[in-house]
Amino acid sequence: MLELRQISKTFNPDTINEVRSLREVSLSIEDGSFVTVIGTNGSGKSTLLNAVAGTFFVDSGSIHLGGREVTRWPEHRRASLIGSRSRSRCRQASKQSTRWCRSAAGSAS
């Protein structure tokens, strides 16, 4: 299970370039769920996923993976709890998943 509890992230705080990317985002995703994150450019989709992965630390709130509080864990430590589906694995799943994986992979084919 993935659980986000009121996570917030501001880049370049207290400067003219300040960007409030995430504001008190809360989310729960059960194991085995399939989730699609949709939004316009600059809406925080990548920031949300990078926060979960541990690419940077959030300013406030907490992140829980598999029942463990991982908010301050570095990226390499979280890796064992986070899975991703490669294009070859998607092809094995279904035609619909294959289409999604192709669009998600972009020009990396």
Buried (B, 14 or more C-beta within 10 A) or exposed (E): EBBBBEBBBBBEEEEEEEEEBBEEBEBEEEEEEEEEEEEEEEEBEEBBEBBBBBEEEBBBBBBBBEEEEBBEBEEEEBEEBBEEBEBEEBEEEEEEBBEBBBEEEEEEE
